[in-house]
Amino acid sequence: MNNQTSSLNNKKKFLILGCGFSGSFFAKTIRQLGYTALTSSRSKNKDSNSFVFDSENGIIPNKKIFDGVTHILSCIPPDKNGKDPVLGSLQKQLKSLSLEWVGYLSTTGVYGNTKGDWVSEIDQPNPSQSRSHKRLNCEKEWIESGLPIQIFRLPGIYGPGRSTFEAIRNKKIRVISKKNQVFSRIHVADITHAIIYLLENKDYLKFHQIINVADDEPCSQIEVIQYCYDLLGLTMPKPMLFEDTKDELSPIAQSFWMENRRVSNKLLCETLGYKLIYKNYKLGLTNCYLNS
Ligand SMILES: NC(=O)c1ccc[n+]([C@@H]2O[C@H](COP(=O)([O-])OP(=O)(O)OC[C@H]3O[C@@H](n4cnc5c(N)ncnc54)[C@H](OP(=O)(O)O)[C@@H]3O)[C@@H](O)[C@H]2O)c1
């Protein structure tokens, strides 16, 4: 894709709804590339490019915010009833704009438990957790909205400031071992750069409405934790067996251990040609280590 003109140009204006961990990384990067990006959060802050949007309390952005917006990225999770907070509050407004693209950050939880097998975008979603049913419902709402939606299914997101290192430093780490259990992950920089790659090459690549964004190497939690302890020069505590410790885990933590799947990135990385910055947890965690 090197010799082609980018499908993006500096006249584009991005609205990032939900400027948390992934949203703020995306906003920072897209601004560095010269684009305008406004971001939402639920409370006022000092950033002049930030505005307040809080669907639960009915705080809706002023119409002026939407002037000239061409691209929207929603990073906001489903509400407690499984409805999408953005569509619930802003659908009419969004439909009145000349939007070129709307991105939605979803989760690979919609695939459910595959007992360690690989899942790709052609597999039918089969959610088992209630939160994943809600997520699938939001994906459907976005698809049915008629907006130019592209959905990114993400596994565990990590990056500088949110990784196993923080869990170790805050003494919140639990070293748990469960036979044959793997998790997929993605570094926050790869979410941003995969999306930018797809947007820059939009005119040349076949459009896919749903795309997994995961790294190349699903693996056990223990491997990841061991790698972090090694980088820190510390000794990892002895692992506890999942069966012995599960009753002490919060319901949400328990639910993560109930699902075992390997998320395929073949569509993104082979068919569409995106090159991961952090192909595996070792590269990604080294970046976190050096930047924390
Ligand atoms: N964390 C993971 O490992 C993971 C894995 C897969 C998928 N995901 C999903 O991917 C998306 C991005 O993940 P993330 O970890 O970057 O998210 P995050 O840091 O938790 O940020 C979520 C954002 O949504 C905003 N928000 C939440 N409820 C809202 C509401 N009712 N009205 C308006 N704004 C609301 C938050 O506002 P404030 O800034 O005011 O808090 C925050 O900016 C989320 O949908 C998440 O569920 C996460």
The ligand as a Tripos MOL2 file, in Angstrom:
@<TRIPOS>MOLECULE
LIG
   48    52     1     0     0
SMALL
NO_CHARGES

@<TRIPOS>ATOM
      1 N1        -10.5010   -3.4060   28.4290 N.am      1 LIG1
      2 C1        -10.4520   -4.4780   27.6630 C.2       1 LIG1
      3 O1         -9.6020   -5.3660   27.8220 O.2       1 LIG1
      4 C2        -11.4560   -4.6220   26.5360 C.ar      1 LIG1
      5 C3        -11.3940   -5.7620   25.7300 C.ar      1 LIG1
      6 C4        -12.2420   -5.8530   24.6450 C.ar      1 LIG1
      7 C5        -13.1550   -4.8380   24.3740 C.ar      1 LIG1
      8 N2        -13.2380   -3.7640   25.2190 N.ar      1 LIG1
      9 C6        -14.2310   -2.7170   24.8770 C.3       1 LIG1
     10 O2        -13.6030   -1.8220   23.9690 O.3       1 LIG1
     11 C7        -14.0350   -0.4740   24.2600 C.3       1 LIG1
     12 C8        -12.8340    0.3580   24.6380 C.3       1 LIG1
     13 O3        -12.1890   -0.2640   25.7420 O.3       1 LIG1
     14 P1        -11.3200    0.5980   26.7790 P.3       1 LIG1
     15 O4        -10.7820   -0.3760   27.7640 O.co2     1 LIG1
     16 O5        -10.4400    1.5010   26.0490 O.co2     1 LIG1
     17 O6        -12.5050    1.4360   27.4610 O.3       1 LIG1
     18 P2        -12.4560    2.3970   28.7470 P.3       1 LIG1
     19 O7        -11.0610    2.8350   29.0440 O.co2     1 LIG1
     20 O8        -13.2170    1.7190   29.8430 O.co2     1 LIG1
     21 O9        -13.2960    3.6630   28.2240 O.3       1 LIG1
     22 C9        -14.6780    3.6050   28.0510 C.3       1 LIG1
     23 C10       -15.1590    5.0050   27.7250 C.3       1 LIG1
     24 O10       -16.5990    4.9820   27.6380 O.3       1 LIG1
     25 C11       -17.1160    6.1020   28.3360 C.3       1 LIG1
     26 N3        -18.4600    5.7710   28.8090 N.ar      1 LIG1
     27 C12       -18.8360    4.6880   29.5280 C.ar      1 LIG1
     28 N4        -20.1750    4.7090   29.7300 N.ar      1 LIG1
     29 C13       -20.6480    5.8260   29.1430 C.ar      1 LIG1
     30 C14       -21.9250    6.4030   29.0180 C.ar      1 LIG1
     31 N5        -23.0140    5.8170   29.5440 N.pl3     1 LIG1
     32 N6        -22.0690    7.5830   28.3560 N.ar      1 LIG1
     33 C15       -20.9900    8.1780   27.8030 C.ar      1 LIG1
     34 N7        -19.7270    7.6850   27.8860 N.ar      1 LIG1
     35 C16       -19.5650    6.5120   28.5430 C.ar      1 LIG1
     36 C17       -16.1340    6.3530   29.4720 C.3       1 LIG1
     37 O11       -16.2640    7.6850   29.9190 O.3       1 LIG1
     38 P3        -15.2860    8.3160   31.0430 P.3       1 LIG1
     39 O12       -14.0220    8.6820   30.2880 O.co2     1 LIG1
     40 O13       -15.9960    9.5000   31.5560 O.co2     1 LIG1
     41 O14       -15.0640    7.2260   32.0520 O.co2     1 LIG1
     42 C18       -14.8060    6.0590   28.7870 C.3       1 LIG1
     43 O15       -14.3330    7.2210   28.1270 O.3       1 LIG1
     44 C19       -15.0820   -0.5880   25.3690 C.3       1 LIG1
     45 O16       -16.3500   -0.7190   24.8180 O.3       1 LIG1
     46 C20       -14.6840   -1.8810   26.0620 C.3       1 LIG1
     47 O17       -15.7680   -2.4700   26.7410 O.3       1 LIG1
     48 C21       -12.3980   -3.6260   26.2660 C.ar      1 LIG1
@<TRIPOS>BOND
     1     1     2 1
     2     2     3 2
     3     2     4 1
     4     4     5 ar
     5     4    48 ar
     6     5     6 ar
     7     6     7 ar
     8     7     8 ar
     9     8     9 1
    10     8    48 ar
    11     9    10 1
    12     9    46 1
    13    10    11 1
    14    11    12 1
    15    11    44 1
    16    12    13 1
    17    13    14 1
    18    14    15 2
    19    14    16 1
    20    14    17 1
    21    17    18 1
    22    18    19 2
    23    18    20 1
    24    18    21 1
    25    21    22 1
    26    22    23 1
    27    23    24 1
    28    23    42 1
    29    24    25 1
    30    25    26 1
    31    25    36 1
    32    26    27 ar
    33    26    35 ar
    34    27    28 ar
    35    28    29 ar
    36    29    30 ar
    37    29    35 ar
    38    30    31 1
    39    30    32 ar
    40    32    33 ar
    41    33    34 ar
    42    34    35 ar
    43    36    37 1
    44    36    42 1
    45    37    38 1
    46    38    39 2
    47    38    40 1
    48    38    41 1
    49    42    43 1
    50    44    45 1
    51    44    46 1
    52    46    47 1
@<TRIPOS>SUBSTRUCTURE
     1 LIG1         1 GROUP 0 **** ****
